[in-house]
């Protein structure tokens, strides 16, 4: 019974761990669909209330639900509106808001998903205090920044959150296989992932085996063992004959 309980306990822990991993892996994950590959090397624009800076045209191969920028507030807390516009008509398609303090990367979650393949212009509008936009020299082909210093662009990425960690594994493994020896392919990472999951089963078997050995060591002897260790019955007639008085002729 103890061995069975040990098996059930270990199997239950393994199942709970796998379920937790599955739930975590199925949640939405922000994935970068486009980057202008401009490093956040220094300030390319200082935005004060009502001022804006725009950059485009840019496009994403998939729909986007977020925009990533880099920068920080000069004094206090800065509040920005990130507007996604049609690059030709400047019609606003979606917007998001950012509350920024220290200089780092920020993500504006858009109120509407923007379809894939559209030519877009991204505008940053300051609403409170002063925000320093980070970027570097212009390097994105065909794109330009307006409202800031000439010849510079701000760092920008377009994000999609309708993927999950599990759903992104094929892409991640495919990209990882680019930096590999010739004999390694994306299949290698799938094998490694399967081996990692297999360790759960091996762990359950090892713990159950140890529990079984411990249970056998501390198991009380059964009736057969007690009968085997008990002294055998004595010859009653022989003992009685020794105590009986002998007849003298």
C-alpha contacts under 8 A as a table, 3 or more apart, distances in Angstrom:
res1	aa1	res2	aa2	distance
1	X	4	X	5.11
1	X	5	X	6.22
2	X	5	X	5.06
2	X	6	X	6.16
2	X	212	X	7.84
2	X	215	X	7.02
3	X	6	X	5.05
3	X	7	X	6.25
3	X	208	X	6.93
3	X	211	X	6.35
3	X	212	X	5.32
3	X	215	X	7.06
4	X	7	X	5.10
4	X	8	X	6.21
5	X	8	X	5.08
5	X	9	X	5.98
6	X	9	X	5.06
6	X	10	X	6.13
6	X	207	X	7.87
6	X	208	X	5.85
6	X	211	X	6.58
7	X	10	X	5.33
7	X	11	X	5.98
7	X	204	X	7.27
7	X	205	X	7.96
7	X	208	X	5.40
8	X	11	X	5.12
8	X	12	X	5.88
9	X	12	X	5.13
9	X	13	X	6.33
10	X	13	X	5.16
10	X	14	X	6.29
10	X	204	X	5.38
10	X	207	X	7.22
10	X	208	X	7.25
11	X	14	X	5.10
11	X	15	X	6.16
11	X	204	X	6.18
12	X	15	X	5.14
12	X	16	X	6.12
13	X	16	X	5.11
13	X	17	X	6.15
14	X	17	X	5.12
14	X	18	X	6.22
14	X	200	X	6.14
14	X	201	X	7.64
14	X	204	X	7.32
15	X	18	X	5.11
15	X	19	X	6.08
16	X	19	X	5.11
16	X	20	X	6.09
17	X	20	X	5.12
17	X	21	X	6.20
18	X	21	X	5.07
18	X	22	X	6.09
19	X	22	X	4.97
19	X	23	X	6.15
20	X	23	X	5.20
20	X	24	X	6.14
21	X	24	X	5.14
21	X	25	X	5.93
22	X	25	X	5.09
22	X	26	X	6.09
23	X	26	X	5.26
23	X	27	X	6.64
24	X	27	X	5.66
24	X	165	X	7.94
25	X	164	X	6.13
25	X	165	X	4.74
25	X	166	X	5.19
26	X	164	X	5.05
26	X	165	X	6.22
26	X	166	X	6.09
26	X	167	X	7.65
27	X	163	X	7.95
27	X	164	X	5.37
27	X	165	X	7.10
28	X	161	X	5.58
28	X	162	X	5.77
28	X	163	X	5.57
28	X	164	X	4.76
28	X	165	X	7.46
29	X	160	X	7.78
29	X	161	X	5.05
29	X	162	X	6.88
29	X	163	X	5.61
29	X	164	X	5.07
29	X	165	X	6.31
30	X	159	X	6.03
30	X	160	X	5.43
30	X	161	X	4.26
30	X	162	X	7.59
30	X	163	X	7.27
31	X	159	X	5.44
31	X	160	X	5.14
31	X	161	X	6.11
31	X	163	X	7.17
32	X	35	X	7.19
32	X	157	X	6.56
32	X	158	X	5.94
32	X	159	X	4.54
32	X	160	X	6.37
33	X	60	X	6.06
33	X	61	X	6.86
33	X	62	X	6.71
33	X	64	X	7.67
33	X	157	X	7.46
33	X	158	X	5.71
33	X	159	X	5.48
33	X	160	X	6.46
34	X	59	X	7.34
34	X	60	X	5.63
34	X	61	X	7.77
34	X	157	X	5.42
34	X	158	X	5.03
34	X	159	X	7.09
35	X	38	X	7.86
35	X	156	X	5.92
35	X	157	X	4.28
35	X	158	X	6.50
36	X	139	X	7.63
36	X	140	X	5.32
36	X	155	X	6.77
36	X	156	X	5.86
36	X	157	X	6.55
37	X	139	X	7.45
37	X	140	X	6.91
37	X	155	X	7.10
37	X	156	X	7.66
38	X	135	X	6.12
38	X	136	X	6.05
38	X	137	X	7.43
38	X	138	X	7.34
38	X	139	X	6.51
38	X	140	X	7.22
38	X	153	X	7.08
38	X	154	X	6.83
38	X	155	X	4.97
38	X	156	X	7.28
39	X	135	X	5.66
39	X	136	X	5.96
39	X	155	X	5.96
40	X	43	X	7.93
40	X	70	X	6.49
40	X	71	X	7.90
40	X	134	X	4.92
40	X	135	X	4.21
40	X	136	X	6.28
40	X	154	X	7.32
40	X	155	X	5.77
41	X	134	X	6.54
41	X	135	X	5.55
41	X	136	X	5.57
42	X	134	X	5.15
42	X	135	X	5.62
42	X	136	X	6.27
43	X	46	X	7.44
43	X	71	X	7.74
43	X	132	X	5.94
43	X	133	X	5.46
43	X	134	X	4.44
43	X	135	X	6.16
43	X	136	X	7.71
44	X	132	X	7.54
44	X	133	X	5.81
44	X	134	X	5.67
44	X	135	X	5.74
44	X	136	X	6.78
44	X	148	X	6.41
44	X	149	X	6.08
44	X	152	X	6.37
44	X	153	X	6.90
44	X	154	X	6.49
45	X	53	X	7.60
45	X	132	X	5.98
45	X	133	X	5.25
45	X	134	X	7.40
45	X	147	X	7.87
45	X	148	X	5.01
45	X	149	X	6.49
46	X	130	X	6.68
46	X	131	X	5.77
46	X	132	X	4.68
46	X	133	X	6.31
46	X	148	X	7.85
47	X	50	X	7.97
47	X	51	X	5.49
47	X	52	X	6.39
47	X	53	X	7.71
47	X	125	X	7.45
47	X	126	X	5.80
47	X	130	X	5.45
47	X	131	X	5.12
47	X	132	X	6.40
47	X	133	X	7.56
48	X	51	X	5.48
48	X	126	X	5.83
48	X	127	X	7.49
48	X	128	X	7.25
48	X	129	X	6.03
48	X	130	X	4.60
48	X	131	X	6.70
49	X	125	X	7.70
49	X	126	X	4.90
49	X	127	X	4.74
49	X	128	X	5.43
49	X	129	X	6.24
49	X	130	X	6.92
50	X	125	X	6.28
50	X	126	X	5.58
50	X	127	X	5.94
51	X	125	X	5.83
51	X	126	X	5.86
52	X	123	X	6.61
52	X	124	X	5.33
52	X	125	X	4.34
52	X	126	X	6.44
52	X	147	X	6.49
53	X	123	X	5.58
53	X	124	X	5.39
53	X	125	X	6.85
53	X	145	X	7.07
53	X	146	X	5.80
53	X	147	X	4.58
53	X	148	X	6.12
54	X	121	X	6.65
54	X	122	X	5.44
54	X	123	X	4.02
54	X	124	X	6.27
54	X	145	X	5.58
54	X	146	X	5.27
54	X	147	X	6.54
55	X	58	X	7.97
55	X	121	X	5.57
55	X	122	X	5.30
55	X	123	X	6.44
55	X	143	X	6.72
55	X	144	X	5.53
55	X	145	X	4.27
55	X	146	X	6.28
55	X	153	X	7.30
55	X	154	X	7.70
56	X	87	X	6.73
56	X	120	X	6.21
56	X	121	X	4.41
56	X	122	X	6.36
56	X	142	X	7.89
56	X	143	X	4.77
56	X	144	X	5.63
56	X	145	X	6.75
57	X	87	X	5.65
57	X	119	X	5.70
57	X	120	X	5.16
57	X	121	X	5.22
57	X	142	X	7.03
57	X	143	X	5.26
57	X	144	X	7.39
58	X	119	X	5.74
58	X	120	X	5.16
58	X	121	X	6.46
58	X	143	X	6.72
59	X	116	X	7.46
59	X	117	X	5.78
59	X	118	X	5.77
59	X	119	X	5.17
59	X	120	X	5.91
60	X	63	X	6.74
60	X	64	X	7.31
60	X	116	X	5.59
60	X	117	X	5.63
60	X	118	X	7.24
60	X	158	X	6.95
61	X	116	X	5.31
61	X	117	X	5.51
62	X	115	X	6.99
62	X	116	X	4.35
62	X	117	X	6.96
62	X	160	X	7.47
63	X	113	X	6.47
63	X	114	X	5.39
63	X	115	X	4.44
63	X	116	X	4.21
63	X	117	X	7.81
63	X	160	X	6.54
64	X	67	X	7.90
64	X	113	X	5.66
64	X	114	X	5.30
64	X	115	X	6.82
64	X	116	X	7.18
64	X	158	X	6.31
64	X	159	X	5.29
64	X	160	X	4.56
64	X	161	X	7.50
65	X	109	X	6.10
65	X	110	X	5.28
65	X	111	X	7.74
65	X	112	X	6.79
65	X	113	X	4.88
65	X	114	X	6.63
65	X	158	X	7.94
65	X	159	X	6.03
65	X	160	X	5.25
65	X	161	X	6.31
66	X	96	X	7.75
66	X	107	X	6.44
66	X	108	X	5.47
66	X	109	X	4.48
66	X	110	X	5.28
66	X	158	X	6.14
66	X	159	X	4.80
66	X	160	X	6.36
66	X	161	X	7.65
67	X	82	X	7.67
67	X	107	X	5.58
67	X	108	X	5.24
67	X	109	X	6.77
67	X	110	X	7.54
67	X	156	X	7.32
67	X	157	X	5.89
67	X	158	X	4.80
67	X	159	X	5.75
68	X	105	X	6.86
68	X	106	X	5.64
68	X	107	X	4.43
68	X	108	X	6.41
68	X	156	X	5.75
68	X	157	X	4.95
68	X	158	X	6.27
68	X	159	X	7.10
69	X	105	X	5.75
69	X	106	X	5.48
69	X	107	X	6.52
69	X	154	X	7.66
69	X	155	X	5.90
69	X	156	X	5.07
69	X	157	X	6.75
70	X	103	X	7.12
70	X	104	X	5.58
70	X	105	X	4.28
70	X	106	X	6.03
70	X	133	X	6.36
70	X	134	X	5.41
70	X	135	X	7.52
70	X	154	X	7.72
70	X	155	X	6.18
70	X	156	X	7.48
71	X	102	X	7.75
71	X	103	X	4.82
71	X	104	X	5.60
71	X	105	X	6.49
71	X	106	X	7.73
71	X	131	X	7.04
71	X	132	X	5.45
71	X	133	X	4.57
71	X	134	X	4.87
72	X	78	X	7.73
72	X	100	X	5.86
72	X	101	X	5.44
72	X	102	X	4.91
72	X	103	X	3.71
72	X	104	X	6.33
72	X	131	X	5.68
72	X	132	X	5.44
72	X	133	X	6.92
73	X	76	X	6.51
73	X	77	X	6.08
73	X	78	X	5.31
73	X	100	X	5.97
73	X	101	X	4.86
73	X	102	X	6.13
73	X	103	X	6.86
73	X	129	X	7.54
73	X	130	X	5.83
73	X	131	X	4.44
73	X	132	X	6.06
74	X	101	X	7.95
74	X	129	X	7.69
74	X	130	X	5.53
74	X	131	X	5.82
74	X	132	X	6.48
75	X	78	X	7.73
75	X	129	X	6.62
75	X	130	X	6.54
76	X	101	X	6.79
76	X	129	X	6.95
77	X	99	X	6.80
77	X	100	X	5.88
77	X	101	X	5.17
77	X	128	X	7.38
77	X	129	X	6.83
78	X	99	X	5.81
78	X	100	X	5.11
78	X	101	X	6.36
78	X	126	X	7.35
78	X	127	X	7.27
78	X	128	X	5.20
78	X	129	X	5.33
78	X	130	X	6.09
78	X	131	X	5.96
79	X	97	X	7.23
79	X	98	X	5.70
79	X	99	X	4.61
79	X	100	X	6.22
79	X	126	X	6.12
79	X	127	X	5.36
79	X	128	X	5.25
79	X	129	X	7.55
80	X	97	X	5.68
80	X	98	X	5.14
80	X	99	X	6.54
80	X	100	X	7.80
80	X	124	X	6.55
80	X	125	X	5.49
80	X	126	X	4.58
80	X	127	X	5.61
80	X	128	X	7.46
81	X	95	X	6.87
81	X	96	X	5.85
81	X	97	X	4.59
81	X	98	X	6.45
81	X	124	X	5.89
81	X	125	X	5.11
81	X	126	X	6.51
81	X	127	X	7.26
82	X	95	X	5.48
82	X	96	X	5.17
82	X	97	X	5.95
82	X	98	X	7.56
82	X	108	X	6.66
82	X	122	X	7.03
82	X	123	X	5.76
82	X	124	X	4.80
82	X	125	X	6.46
83	X	92	X	6.62
83	X	93	X	7.69
83	X	94	X	6.10
83	X	95	X	4.37
83	X	96	X	6.63
83	X	122	X	5.88
83	X	123	X	5.11
83	X	124	X	6.49
83	X	125	X	7.81
84	X	92	X	5.85
84	X	93	X	5.63
84	X	94	X	5.26
84	X	95	X	5.86
84	X	120	X	6.64
84	X	121	X	5.97
84	X	122	X	4.89
84	X	123	X	6.54
85	X	89	X	7.87
85	X	90	X	5.11
85	X	91	X	5.22
85	X	92	X	4.24
85	X	93	X	5.32
85	X	94	X	7.19
85	X	120	X	5.65
85	X	121	X	5.04
85	X	122	X	6.27
85	X	123	X	7.62
86	X	89	X	5.60
86	X	90	X	4.86
86	X	91	X	5.28
86	X	92	X	6.47
86	X	93	X	6.76
86	X	118	X	7.50
86	X	119	X	6.24
86	X	120	X	4.86
86	X	121	X	6.00
87	X	90	X	5.56
87	X	91	X	7.99
87	X	119	X	5.42
87	X	120	X	4.50
87	X	121	X	4.73
88	X	119	X	7.59
90	X	121	X	7.39
92	X	95	X	7.64
93	X	112	X	7.57
93	X	114	X	6.92
94	X	110	X	5.99
94	X	111	X	5.98
94	X	112	X	5.33
94	X	113	X	7.29
94	X	114	X	7.01
95	X	108	X	7.98
95	X	109	X	7.83
95	X	110	X	5.09
95	X	111	X	5.91
95	X	112	X	7.41
96	X	108	X	4.92
96	X	109	X	5.24
96	X	110	X	4.46
96	X	111	X	6.21
97	X	108	X	5.46
97	X	109	X	7.14
97	X	110	X	7.92
98	X	106	X	7.10
98	X	107	X	7.11
98	X	108	X	5.67
100	X	103	X	7.90
100	X	106	X	7.51
100	X	131	X	7.94
110	X	113	X	6.75
115	X	118	X	6.64
126	X	129	X	7.57
126	X	130	X	7.15
126	X	131	X	6.94
133	X	154	X	6.52
134	X	154	X	5.61
134	X	155	X	6.38
135	X	152	X	7.22
135	X	153	X	5.67
135	X	154	X	3.93
135	X	155	X	4.76
136	X	152	X	5.64
136	X	153	X	5.81
136	X	154	X	6.49
136	X	155	X	7.48
137	X	151	X	6.12
137	X	152	X	4.39
137	X	153	X	6.03
138	X	144	X	7.29
138	X	151	X	5.62
138	X	152	X	4.72
138	X	153	X	5.08
139	X	153	X	7.73
140	X	143	X	5.63
140	X	144	X	7.83
144	X	151	X	7.99
144	X	152	X	7.87
144	X	153	X	6.63
145	X	148	X	6.69
145	X	150	X	7.63
145	X	151	X	7.91
145	X	152	X	6.77
145	X	153	X	5.38
145	X	154	X	7.45
146	X	149	X	7.91
146	X	150	X	7.84
148	X	152	X	7.61
149	X	152	X	5.92
160	X	163	X	7.16
161	X	164	X	7.75
163	X	167	X	6.02
163	X	168	X	6.64
164	X	167	X	4.95
164	X	168	X	6.08
165	X	168	X	5.12
165	X	169	X	6.48
166	X	169	X	5.37
167	X	170	X	7.04
168	X	171	X	5.43
168	X	172	X	6.13
169	X	172	X	4.95
169	X	173	X	5.93
170	X	173	X	5.24
170	X	174	X	6.02
171	X	174	X	5.07
171	X	175	X	6.18
172	X	175	X	5.24
172	X	176	X	6.07
173	X	176	X	4.97
173	X	177	X	6.10
173	X	186	X	5.33
173	X	189	X	6.20
173	X	190	X	7.80
174	X	177	X	5.26
174	X	178	X	7.00
174	X	185	X	7.94
174	X	186	X	5.26
175	X	178	X	5.48
175	X	179	X	7.72
176	X	179	X	5.84
176	X	180	X	7.48
176	X	186	X	7.37
177	X	180	X	5.54
177	X	184	X	6.85
177	X	185	X	5.40
177	X	186	X	5.19
180	X	183	X	7.98
180	X	184	X	6.04
180	X	185	X	7.70
181	X	184	X	5.57
182	X	185	X	7.73
184	X	187	X	7.81
184	X	188	X	6.17
185	X	188	X	5.53
185	X	189	X	7.70
186	X	189	X	5.64
186	X	190	X	6.97
187	X	190	X	5.10
187	X	191	X	6.35
188	X	191	X	5.16
188	X	192	X	6.31
189	X	192	X	4.96
189	X	193	X	6.10
190	X	193	X	5.02
190	X	194	X	6.19
191	X	194	X	5.08
191	X	195	X	6.13
192	X	195	X	4.98
192	X	196	X	6.18
193	X	196	X	5.05
193	X	197	X	6.40
194	X	197	X	5.14
194	X	198	X	6.11
195	X	198	X	4.85
195	X	199	X	6.47
196	X	199	X	5.37
196	X	200	X	7.51
197	X	200	X	5.69
197	X	201	X	7.60
198	X	201	X	5.40
198	X	202	X	6.52
199	X	202	X	4.94
199	X	203	X	5.94
200	X	203	X	5.14
200	X	204	X	6.32
201	X	204	X	5.14
201	X	205	X	6.27
202	X	205	X	5.09
202	X	206	X	6.10
203	X	206	X	5.12
203	X	207	X	6.14
204	X	207	X	5.32
204	X	208	X	6.06
205	X	208	X	5.14
205	X	209	X	6.02
206	X	209	X	5.11
206	X	210	X	6.22
207	X	210	X	5.16
207	X	211	X	6.13
208	X	211	X	5.01
208	X	212	X	6.08
209	X	212	X	5.04
209	X	213	X	6.25
210	X	213	X	5.18
210	X	214	X	6.21
211	X	214	X	5.12
211	X	215	X	6.04
212	X	215	X	5.00
212	X	216	X	6.20
213	X	216	X	5.14
213	X	217	X	6.26
214	X	217	X	5.10
214	X	218	X	6.42
215	X	218	X	5.39
215	X	219	X	5.92
216	X	219	X	5.10
221	X	224	X	7.91
221	X	225	X	5.66
221	X	226	X	6.58
222	X	225	X	5.39
222	X	226	X	6.45
223	X	226	X	5.13
223	X	227	X	6.18
224	X	227	X	5.17
224	X	228	X	6.13
225	X	228	X	5.10
225	X	229	X	6.41
226	X	229	X	5.28
226	X	230	X	6.20
227	X	230	X	5.17
235	X	238	X	5.54
235	X	239	X	6.54
236	X	239	X	5.24
236	X	240	X	6.01
237	X	240	X	5.07
237	X	241	X	5.97
238	X	241	X	5.07
238	X	242	X	6.45
239	X	242	X	5.30
239	X	243	X	6.80
240	X	243	X	5.40
240	X	244	X	6.26
241	X	244	X	5.19
